[in-house]
Amino acid sequence: GFGYLRHIHYKKKRAGLKLDKHLISKLDKHLISFKKVFLNQ
């Protein structure tokens, strides 16, 4: 649920300086797609 997404967001924040912004946006798109698929089941 939202706790899981918040956890990912927190981890991304902590690792933000190490991750490329392009990679983060790609991860966000994958998360959104995954959430849509998951919610539509």
C-alpha positions in Angstrom: 0.0 0.0 0.0 1.0 3.6 0.5 3.4 2.6 3.3 5.4 0.6 0.7 5.5 3.5 -1.7 6.5 5.9 1.0 9.3 3.5 2.0 10.5 3.4 -1.7 10.3 7.2 -1.8 12.3 7.5 1.4 15.0 5.1 0.1 15.2 7.1 -3.1 15.6 10.3 -1.1 18.5 8.8 0.8 20.2 7.5 -2.3 19.2 10.5 -4.3 22.7 11.8 -4.7 24.0 8.5 -6.0 21.2 7.9 -8.5 20.9 9.6 -11.8 17.7 11.7 -12.1 16.9 10.0 -15.4 17.1 6.6 -13.7 14.8 7.8 -10.9 12.2 9.0 -13.5 12.4 5.6 -15.2 11.8 3.9 -11.8 8.8 6.2 -11.2 7.3 5.3 -14.6 7.8 1.6 -13.8 6.2 2.1 -10.3 3.2 3.8 -11.9 2.7 1.1 -14.5 3.1 -1.6 -11.8 0.6 0.2 -9.6 -1.9 0.4 -12.4 -1.6 -3.3 -13.2 -1.7 -4.3 -9.6 -4.9 -2.2 -8.9 -6.6 -3.5 -12.0 -6.3 -7.1 -11.0 
